[in-house]
Amino acid sequence: MTLSEELKKGPINLIFYRGEWCPFCNLQLKAYERIRSDIKSAGAQLIAISPQTPDHSLSQ
């Protein structure tokens, strides 16, 4: 996945997620998850960048 390819699809809300060990990042990610449908209905997509593998990030 590249940002340039995703931008061809429309606007992007890009966030950086340090990892499951970061309580502030977890709060932020959960807040974005609650409004993800609003972001999508506005024509944008949410992309989170993390140094963690998806297996660990999804455990929260």
mmCIF file of the N, C-alpha and C atoms, coordinates in Angstrom:
data_MODEL
# 
_entry.id   MODEL 
# 
loop_
_atom_site.group_PDB 
_atom_site.id 
_atom_site.type_symbol 
_atom_site.label_atom_id 
_atom_site.label_alt_id 
_atom_site.label_comp_id 
_atom_site.label_asym_id 
_atom_site.label_entity_id 
_atom_site.label_seq_id 
_atom_site.pdbx_PDB_ins_code 
_atom_site.Cartn_x 
_atom_site.Cartn_y 
_atom_site.Cartn_z 
_atom_site.occupancy 
_atom_site.B_iso_or_equiv 
_atom_site.pdbx_formal_charge 
_atom_site.auth_seq_id 
_atom_site.auth_comp_id 
_atom_site.auth_asym_id 
_atom_site.auth_atom_id 
_atom_site.pdbx_PDB_model_num 
ATOM 1   N N  . MET A 1 1  ? 0.844   -1.166 0.000  1.00 0.00 ? 1  MET A N  1 
ATOM 2   C CA . MET A 1 1  ? 0.000   0.000  0.000  1.00 0.00 ? 1  MET A CA 1 
ATOM 3   C C  . MET A 1 1  ? 0.894   1.236  0.000  1.00 0.00 ? 1  MET A C  1 
ATOM 4   N N  . THR A 1 2  ? 0.544   2.187  -0.844 1.00 0.00 ? 2  THR A N  1 
ATOM 5   C CA . THR A 1 2  ? 1.262   3.463  -0.847 1.00 0.00 ? 2  THR A CA 1 
ATOM 6   C C  . THR A 1 2  ? 0.255   4.590  -0.650 1.00 0.00 ? 2  THR A C  1 
ATOM 7   N N  . LEU A 1 3  ? 0.712   5.655  -0.026 1.00 0.00 ? 3  LEU A N  1 
ATOM 8   C CA . LEU A 1 3  ? -0.161  6.788  0.210  1.00 0.00 ? 3  LEU A CA 1 
ATOM 9   C C  . LEU A 1 3  ? -0.647  7.392  -1.103 1.00 0.00 ? 3  LEU A C  1 
ATOM 10  N N  . SER A 1 4  ? 0.228   7.460  -2.081 1.00 0.00 ? 4  SER A N  1 
ATOM 11  C CA . SER A 1 4  ? -0.170  8.037  -3.367 1.00 0.00 ? 4  SER A CA 1 
ATOM 12  C C  . SER A 1 4  ? -1.291  7.229  -4.026 1.00 0.00 ? 4  SER A C  1 
ATOM 13  N N  . GLU A 1 5  ? -1.255  5.919  -3.909 1.00 0.00 ? 5  GLU A N  1 
ATOM 14  C CA . GLU A 1 5  ? -2.321  5.078  -4.471 1.00 0.00 ? 5  GLU A CA 1 
ATOM 15  C C  . GLU A 1 5  ? -3.625  5.277  -3.702 1.00 0.00 ? 5  GLU A C  1 
ATOM 16  N N  . GLU A 1 6  ? -3.537  5.372  -2.396 1.00 0.00 ? 6  GLU A N  1 
ATOM 17  C CA . GLU A 1 6  ? -4.740  5.547  -1.591 1.00 0.00 ? 6  GLU A CA 1 
ATOM 18  C C  . GLU A 1 6  ? -5.354  6.925  -1.811 1.00 0.00 ? 6  GLU A C  1 
ATOM 19  N N  . LEU A 1 7  ? -4.527  7.936  -2.027 1.00 0.00 ? 7  LEU A N  1 
ATOM 20  C CA . LEU A 1 7  ? -5.030  9.287  -2.273 1.00 0.00 ? 7  LEU A CA 1 
ATOM 21  C C  . LEU A 1 7  ? -5.818  9.383  -3.578 1.00 0.00 ? 7  LEU A C  1 
ATOM 22  N N  . LYS A 1 8  ? -5.548  8.482  -4.510 1.00 0.00 ? 8  LYS A N  1 
ATOM 23  C CA . LYS A 1 8  ? -6.315  8.455  -5.759 1.00 0.00 ? 8  LYS A CA 1 
ATOM 24  C C  . LYS A 1 8  ? -7.780  8.100  -5.493 1.00 0.00 ? 8  LYS A C  1 
ATOM 25  N N  . LYS A 1 9  ? -8.027  7.421  -4.379 1.00 0.00 ? 9  LYS A N  1 
ATOM 26  C CA . LYS A 1 9  ? -9.385  7.014  -4.015 1.00 0.00 ? 9  LYS A CA 1 
ATOM 27  C C  . LYS A 1 9  ? -10.148 8.144  -3.323 1.00 0.00 ? 9  LYS A C  1 
ATOM 28  N N  . GLY A 1 10 ? -9.438  9.149  -2.824 1.00 0.00 ? 10 GLY A N  1 
ATOM 29  C CA . GLY A 1 10 ? -10.088 10.258 -2.134 1.00 0.00 ? 10 GLY A CA 1 
ATOM 30  C C  . GLY A 1 10 ? -9.303  10.695 -0.920 1.00 0.00 ? 10 GLY A C  1 
ATOM 31  N N  . PRO A 1 11 ? -9.908  11.575 -0.108 1.00 0.00 ? 11 PRO A N  1 
ATOM 32  C CA . PRO A 1 11 ? -9.228  12.112 1.075  1.00 0.00 ? 11 PRO A CA 1 
ATOM 33  C C  . PRO A 1 11 ? -8.906  11.022 2.095  1.00 0.00 ? 11 PRO A C  1 
ATOM 34  N N  . ILE A 1 12 ? -7.888  11.311 2.890  1.00 0.00 ? 12 ILE A N  1 
ATOM 35  C CA . ILE A 1 12 ? -7.425  10.362 3.902  1.00 0.00 ? 12 ILE A CA 1 
ATOM 36  C C  . ILE A 1 12 ? -7.246  11.077 5.227  1.00 0.00 ? 12 ILE A C  1 
ATOM 37  N N  . ASN A 1 13 ? -7.700  10.428 6.297  1.00 0.00 ? 13 ASN A N  1 
ATOM 38  C CA . ASN A 1 13 ? -7.343  10.832 7.654  1.00 0.00 ? 13 ASN A CA 1 
ATOM 39  C C  . ASN A 1 13 ? -6.212  9.902  8.069  1.00 0.00 ? 13 ASN A C  1 
ATOM 40  N N  . LEU A 1 14 ? -5.035  10.450 8.192  1.00 0.00 ? 14 LEU A N  1 
ATOM 41  C CA . LEU A 1 14 ? -3.842  9.664  8.486  1.00 0.00 ? 14 LEU A CA 1 
ATOM 42  C C  . LEU A 1 14 ? -3.451  9.862  9.938  1.00 0.00 ? 14 LEU A C  1 
ATOM 43  N N  . ILE A 1 15 ? -3.355  8.758  10.679 1.00 0.00 ? 15 ILE A N  1 
ATOM 44  C CA . ILE A 1 15 ? -2.934  8.840  12.068 1.00 0.00 ? 15 ILE A CA 1 
ATOM 45  C C  . ILE A 1 15 ? -1.758  7.901  12.292 1.00 0.00 ? 15 ILE A C  1 
ATOM 46  N N  . PHE A 1 16 ? -0.975  8.218  13.297 1.00 0.00 ? 16 PHE A N  1 
ATOM 47  C CA . PHE A 1 16 ? 0.178   7.401  13.668 1.00 0.00 ? 16 PHE A CA 1 
ATOM 48  C C  . PHE A 1 16 ? -0.103  6.775  15.025 1.00 0.00 ? 16 PHE A C  1 
ATOM 49  N N  . TYR A 1 17 ? 0.073   5.472  15.096 1.00 0.00 ? 17 TYR A N  1 
ATOM 50  C CA . TYR A 1 17 ? -0.227  4.675  16.282 1.00 0.00 ? 17 TYR A CA 1 
ATOM 51  C C  . TYR A 1 17 ? 1.065   4.028  16.734 1.00 0.00 ? 17 TYR A C  1 
ATOM 52  N N  . ARG A 1 18 ? 1.579   4.446  17.894 1.00 0.00 ? 18 ARG A N  1 
ATOM 53  C CA . ARG A 1 18 ? 2.888   3.946  18.344 1.00 0.00 ? 18 ARG A CA 1 
ATOM 54  C C  . ARG A 1 18 ? 2.852   2.484  18.747 1.00 0.00 ? 18 ARG A C  1 
ATOM 55  N N  . GLY A 1 19 ? 1.746   2.028  19.287 1.00 0.00 ? 19 GLY A N  1 
ATOM 56  C CA . GLY A 1 19 ? 1.651   0.623  19.647 1.00 0.00 ? 19 GLY A CA 1 
ATOM 57  C C  . GLY A 1 19 ? 0.689   0.397  20.793 1.00 0.00 ? 19 GLY A C  1 
ATOM 58  N N  . GLU A 1 20 ? 0.397   -0.881 21.038 1.00 0.00 ? 20 GLU A N  1 
ATOM 59  C CA . GLU A 1 20 ? -0.573  -1.231 22.071 1.00 0.00 ? 20 GLU A CA 1 
ATOM 60  C C  . GLU A 1 20 ? -0.108  -0.841 23.466 1.00 0.00 ? 20 GLU A C  1 
ATOM 61  N N  . TRP A 1 21 ? 1.155   -0.622 23.646 1.00 0.00 ? 21 TRP A N  1 
ATOM 62  C CA . TRP A 1 21 ? 1.709   -0.229 24.939 1.00 0.00 ? 21 TRP A CA 1 
ATOM 63  C C  . TRP A 1 21 ? 1.412   1.235  25.282 1.00 0.00 ? 21 TRP A C  1 
ATOM 64  N N  . CYS A 1 22 ? 0.975   2.045  24.306 1.00 0.00 ? 22 CYS A N  1 
ATOM 65  C CA . CYS A 1 22 ? 0.749   3.483  24.493 1.00 0.00 ? 22 CYS A CA 1 
ATOM 66  C C  . CYS A 1 22 ? -0.720  3.755  24.842 1.00 0.00 ? 22 CYS A C  1 
ATOM 67  N N  . PRO A 1 23 ? -1.019  4.112  26.093 1.00 0.00 ? 23 PRO A N  1 
ATOM 68  C CA . PRO A 1 23 ? -2.421  4.327  26.461 1.00 0.00 ? 23 PRO A CA 1 
ATOM 69  C C  . PRO A 1 23 ? -3.069  5.481  25.703 1.00 0.00 ? 23 PRO A C  1 
ATOM 70  N N  . PHE A 1 24 ? -2.318  6.513  25.399 1.00 0.00 ? 24 PHE A N  1 
ATOM 71  C CA . PHE A 1 24 ? -2.873  7.646  24.661 1.00 0.00 ? 24 PHE A CA 1 
ATOM 72  C C  . PHE A 1 24 ? -3.209  7.259  23.227 1.00 0.00 ? 24 PHE A C  1 
ATOM 73  N N  . CYS A 1 25 ? -2.348  6.459  22.632 1.00 0.00 ? 25 CYS A N  1 
ATOM 74  C CA . CYS A 1 25 ? -2.609  5.990  21.266 1.00 0.00 ? 25 CYS A CA 1 
ATOM 75  C C  . CYS A 1 25 ? -3.851  5.107  21.229 1.00 0.00 ? 25 CYS A C  1 
ATOM 76  N N  . ASN A 1 26 ? -4.020  4.270  22.252 1.00 0.00 ? 26 ASN A N  1 
ATOM 77  C CA . ASN A 1 26 ? -5.196  3.403  22.308 1.00 0.00 ? 26 ASN A CA 1 
ATOM 78  C C  . ASN A 1 26 ? -6.473  4.222  22.430 1.00 0.00 ? 26 ASN A C  1 
ATOM 79  N N  . LEU A 1 27 ? -6.448  5.268  23.251 1.00 0.00 ? 27 LEU A N  1 
ATOM 80  C CA . LEU A 1 27 ? -7.615  6.142  23.374 1.00 0.00 ? 27 LEU A CA 1 
ATOM 81  C C  . LEU A 1 27 ? -7.926  6.818  22.049 1.00 0.00 ? 27 LEU A C  1 
ATOM 82  N N  . GLN A 1 28 ? -6.888  7.297  21.386 1.00 0.00 ? 28 GLN A N  1 
ATOM 83  C CA . GLN A 1 28 ? -7.072  7.967  20.100 1.00 0.00 ? 28 GLN A CA 1 
ATOM 84  C C  . GLN A 1 28 ? -7.638  6.999  19.067 1.00 0.00 ? 28 GLN A C  1 
ATOM 85  N N  . LEU A 1 29 ? -7.077  5.801  18.998 1.00 0.00 ? 29 LEU A N  1 
ATOM 86  C CA . LEU A 1 29 ? -7.534  4.822  18.015 1.00 0.00 ? 29 LEU A CA 1 
ATOM 87  C C  . LEU A 1 29 ? -8.991  4.425  18.264 1.00 0.00 ? 29 LEU A C  1 
ATOM 88  N N  . LYS A 1 30 ? -9.360  4.249  19.522 1.00 0.00 ? 30 LYS A N  1 
ATOM 89  C CA . LYS A 1 30 ? -10.749 3.898  19.841 1.00 0.00 ? 30 LYS A CA 1 
ATOM 90  C C  . LYS A 1 30 ? -11.700 5.035  19.489 1.00 0.00 ? 30 LYS A C  1 
ATOM 91  N N  . ALA A 1 31 ? -11.263 6.277  19.690 1.00 0.00 ? 31 ALA A N  1 
ATOM 92  C CA . ALA A 1 31 ? -12.092 7.428  19.330 1.00 0.00 ? 31 ALA A CA 1 
ATOM 93  C C  . ALA A 1 31 ? -12.299 7.480  17.820 1.00 0.00 ? 31 ALA A C  1 
ATOM 94  N N  . TYR A 1 32 ? -11.252 7.246  17.062 1.00 0.00 ? 32 TYR A N  1 
ATOM 95  C CA . TYR A 1 32 ? -11.394 7.217  15.606 1.00 0.00 ? 32 TYR A CA 1 
ATOM 96  C C  . TYR A 1 32 ? -12.270 6.057  15.159 1.00 0.00 ? 32 TYR A C  1 
ATOM 97  N N  . GLU A 1 33 ? -12.179 4.934  15.845 1.00 0.00 ? 33 GLU A N  1 
ATOM 98  C CA . GLU A 1 33 ? -13.005 3.781  15.495 1.00 0.00 ? 33 GLU A CA 1 
ATOM 99  C C  . GLU A 1 33 ? -14.485 4.114  15.654 1.00 0.00 ? 33 GLU A C  1 
ATOM 100 N N  . ARG A 1 34 ? -14.813 4.897  16.692 1.00 0.00 ? 34 ARG A N  1 
ATOM 101 C CA . ARG A 1 34 ? -16.210 5.274  16.921 1.00 0.00 ? 34 ARG A CA 1 
ATOM 102 C C  . ARG A 1 34 ? -16.760 6.168  15.814 1.00 0.00 ? 34 ARG A C  1 
ATOM 103 N N  . ILE A 1 35 ? -15.909 6.954  15.178 1.00 0.00 ? 35 ILE A N  1 
ATOM 104 C CA . ILE A 1 35 ? -16.390 7.871  14.133 1.00 0.00 ? 35 ILE A CA 1 
ATOM 105 C C  . ILE A 1 35 ? -15.995 7.427  12.727 1.00 0.00 ? 35 ILE A C  1 
ATOM 106 N N  . ARG A 1 36 ? -15.512 6.203  12.618 1.00 0.00 ? 36 ARG A N  1 
ATOM 107 C CA . ARG A 1 36 ? -15.068 5.706  11.314 1.00 0.00 ? 36 ARG A CA 1 
ATOM 108 C C  . ARG A 1 36 ? -16.169 5.745  10.266 1.00 0.00 ? 36 ARG A C  1 
ATOM 109 N N  . SER A 1 37 ? -17.400 5.437  10.660 1.00 0.00 ? 37 SER A N  1 
ATOM 110 C CA . SER A 1 37 ? -18.501 5.482  9.687  1.00 0.00 ? 37 SER A CA 1 
ATOM 111 C C  . SER A 1 37 ? -18.767 6.918  9.231  1.00 0.00 ? 37 SER A C  1 
ATOM 112 N N  . ASP A 1 38 ? -18.593 7.890  10.129 1.00 0.00 ? 38 ASP A N  1 
ATOM 113 C CA . ASP A 1 38 ? -18.752 9.297  9.738  1.00 0.00 ? 38 ASP A CA 1 
ATOM 114 C C  . ASP A 1 38 ? -17.667 9.716  8.753  1.00 0.00 ? 38 ASP A C  1 
ATOM 115 N N  . ILE A 1 39 ? -16.455 9.250  8.995  1.00 0.00 ? 39 ILE A N  1 
ATOM 116 C CA . ILE A 1 39 ? -15.342 9.554  8.089  1.00 0.00 ? 39 ILE A CA 1 
ATOM 117 C C  . ILE A 1 39 ? -15.628 8.970  6.712  1.00 0.00 ? 39 ILE A C  1 
ATOM 118 N N  . LYS A 1 40 ? -16.097 7.726  6.706  1.00 0.00 ? 40 LYS A N  1 
ATOM 119 C CA . LYS A 1 40 ? -16.399 7.062  5.431  1.00 0.00 ? 40 LYS A CA 1 
ATOM 120 C C  . LYS A 1 40 ? -17.549 7.761  4.704  1.00 0.00 ? 40 LYS A C  1 
ATOM 121 N N  . SER A 1 41 ? -18.588 8.146  5.436  1.00 0.00 ? 41 SER A N  1 
ATOM 122 C CA . SER A 1 41 ? -19.723 8.810  4.784  1.00 0.00 ? 41 SER A CA 1 
ATOM 123 C C  . SER A 1 41 ? -19.348 10.198 4.258  1.00 0.00 ? 41 SER A C  1 
ATOM 124 N N  . ALA A 1 42 ? -18.275 10.782 4.802  1.00 0.00 ? 42 ALA A N  1 
ATOM 125 C CA . ALA A 1 42 ? -17.781 12.066 4.293  1.00 0.00 ? 42 ALA A CA 1 
ATOM 126 C C  . ALA A 1 42 ? -16.895 11.877 3.068  1.00 0.00 ? 42 ALA A C  1 
ATOM 127 N N  . GLY A 1 43 ? -16.683 10.617 2.670  1.00 0.00 ? 43 GLY A N  1 
ATOM 128 C CA . GLY A 1 43 ? -15.909 10.329 1.469  1.00 0.00 ? 43 GLY A CA 1 
ATOM 129 C C  . GLY A 1 43 ? -14.424 10.130 1.709  1.00 0.00 ? 43 GLY A C  1 
ATOM 130 N N  . ALA A 1 44 ? -14.041 9.978  2.972  1.00 0.00 ? 44 ALA A N  1 
ATOM 131 C CA . ALA A 1 44 ? -12.623 9.795  3.300  1.00 0.00 ? 44 ALA A CA 1 
ATOM 132 C C  . ALA A 1 44 ? -12.397 8.395  3.861  1.00 0.00 ? 44 ALA A C  1 
ATOM 133 N N  . GLN A 1 45 ? -11.131 8.050  3.973  1.00 0.00 ? 45 GLN A N  1 
ATOM 134 C CA . GLN A 1 45 ? -10.787 6.794  4.616  1.00 0.00 ? 45 GLN A CA 1 
ATOM 135 C C  . GLN A 1 45 ? -9.812  7.067  5.748  1.00 0.00 ? 45 GLN A C  1 
ATOM 136 N N  . LEU A 1 46 ? -9.800  6.172  6.716  1.00 0.00 ? 46 LEU A N  1 
ATOM 137 C CA . LEU A 1 46 ? -8.926  6.285  7.874  1.00 0.00 ? 46 LEU A CA 1 
ATOM 138 C C  . LEU A 1 46 ? -7.780  5.300  7.703  1.00 0.00 ? 46 LEU A C  1 
ATOM 139 N N  . ILE A 1 47 ? -6.573  5.807  7.797  1.00 0.00 ? 47 ILE A N  1 
ATOM 140 C CA . ILE A 1 47 ? -5.387  4.956  7.709  1.00 0.00 ? 47 ILE A CA 1 
ATOM 141 C C  . ILE A 1 47 ? -4.533  5.206  8.948  1.00 0.00 ? 47 ILE A C  1 
ATOM 142 N N  . ALA A 1 48 ? -4.211  4.144  9.661  1.00 0.00 ? 48 ALA A N  1 
ATOM 143 C CA . ALA A 1 48 ? -3.356  4.232  10.841 1.00 0.00 ? 48 ALA A CA 1 
ATOM 144 C C  . ALA A 1 48 ? -2.020  3.568  10.521 1.00 0.00 ? 48 ALA A C  1 
ATOM 145 N N  . ILE A 1 49 ? -0.943  4.269  10.807 1.00 0.00 ? 49 ILE A N  1 
ATOM 146 C CA . ILE A 1 49 ? 0.405   3.750  10.577 1.00 0.00 ? 49 ILE A CA 1 
ATOM 147 C C  . ILE A 1 49 ? 1.016   3.402  11.924 1.00 0.00 ? 49 ILE A C  1 
ATOM 148 N N  . SER A 1 50 ? 1.574   2.192  12.020 1.00 0.00 ? 50 SER A N  1 
ATOM 149 C CA . SER A 1 50 ? 2.151   1.722  13.273 1.00 0.00 ? 50 SER A CA 1 
ATOM 150 C C  . SER A 1 50 ? 3.383   0.861  12.988 1.00 0.00 ? 50 SER A C  1 
ATOM 151 N N  . PRO A 1 51 ? 4.359   0.900  13.904 1.00 0.00 ? 51 PRO A N  1 
ATOM 152 C CA . PRO A 1 51 ? 5.497   -0.008 13.759 1.00 0.00 ? 51 PRO A CA 1 
ATOM 153 C C  . PRO A 1 51 ? 5.137   -1.433 14.187 1.00 0.00 ? 51 PRO A C  1 
ATOM 154 N N  . GLN A 1 52 ? 3.961   -1.613 14.796 1.00 0.00 ? 52 GLN A N  1 
ATOM 155 C CA . GLN A 1 52 ? 3.524   -2.926 15.243 1.00 0.00 ? 52 GLN A CA 1 
ATOM 156 C C  . GLN A 1 52 ? 2.895   -3.712 14.109 1.00 0.00 ? 52 GLN A C  1 
ATOM 157 N N  . THR A 1 53 ? 2.969   -5.004 14.224 1.00 0.00 ? 53 THR A N  1 
ATOM 158 C CA . THR A 1 53 ? 2.268   -5.845 13.248 1.00 0.00 ? 53 THR A CA 1 
ATOM 159 C C  . THR A 1 53 ? 0.773   -5.816 13.559 1.00 0.00 ? 53 THR A C  1 
ATOM 160 N N  . PRO A 1 54 ? -0.073  -6.026 12.567 1.00 0.00 ? 54 PRO A N  1 
ATOM 161 C CA . PRO A 1 54 ? -1.530  -5.998 12.804 1.00 0.00 ? 54 PRO A CA 1 
ATOM 162 C C  . PRO A 1 54 ? -1.992  -6.974 13.888 1.00 0.00 ? 54 PRO A C  1 
ATOM 163 N N  . ASP A 1 55 ? -1.354  -8.126 14.010 1.00 0.00 ? 55 ASP A N  1 
ATOM 164 C CA . ASP A 1 55 ? -1.761  -9.098 15.014 1.00 0.00 ? 55 ASP A CA 1 
ATOM 165 C C  . ASP A 1 55 ? -1.745  -8.494 16.412 1.00 0.00 ? 55 ASP A C  1 
ATOM 166 N N  . HIS A 1 56 ? -0.725  -7.715 16.723 1.00 0.00 ? 56 HIS A N  1 
ATOM 167 C CA . HIS A 1 56 ? -0.633  -7.117 18.055 1.00 0.00 ? 56 HIS A CA 1 
ATOM 168 C C  . HIS A 1 56 ? -1.533  -5.890 18.172 1.00 0.00 ? 56 HIS A C  1 
ATOM 169 N N  . SER A 1 57 ? -1.670  -5.121 17.143 1.00 0.00 ? 57 SER A N  1 
ATOM 170 C CA . SER A 1 57 ? -2.481  -3.909 17.192 1.00 0.00 ? 57 SER A CA 1 
ATOM 171 C C  . SER A 1 57 ? -3.961  -4.240 17.374 1.00 0.00 ? 57 SER A C  1 
ATOM 172 N N  . LEU A 1 58 ? -4.417  -5.336 16.828 1.00 0.00 ? 58 LEU A N  1 
ATOM 173 C CA . LEU A 1 58 ? -5.826  -5.695 16.910 1.00 0.00 ? 58 LEU A CA 1 
ATOM 174 C C  . LEU A 1 58 ? -6.211  -6.278 18.252 1.00 0.00 ? 58 LEU A C  1 
ATOM 175 N N  . SER A 1 59 ? -5.231  -6.541 19.126 1.00 0.00 ? 59 SER A N  1 
ATOM 176 C CA . SER A 1 59 ? -5.539  -7.164 20.414 1.00 0.00 ? 59 SER A CA 1 
ATOM 177 C C  . SER A 1 59 ? -6.140  -6.194 21.405 1.00 0.00 ? 59 SER A C  1 
ATOM 178 N N  . GLN A 1 60 ? -6.123  -4.905 21.105 1.00 0.00 ? 60 GLN A N  1 
ATOM 179 C CA . GLN A 1 60 ? -6.638  -3.889 22.042 1.00 0.00 ? 60 GLN A CA 1 
ATOM 180 C C  . GLN A 1 60 ? -8.094  -3.690 21.887 1.00 0.00 ? 60 GLN A C  1 
# 
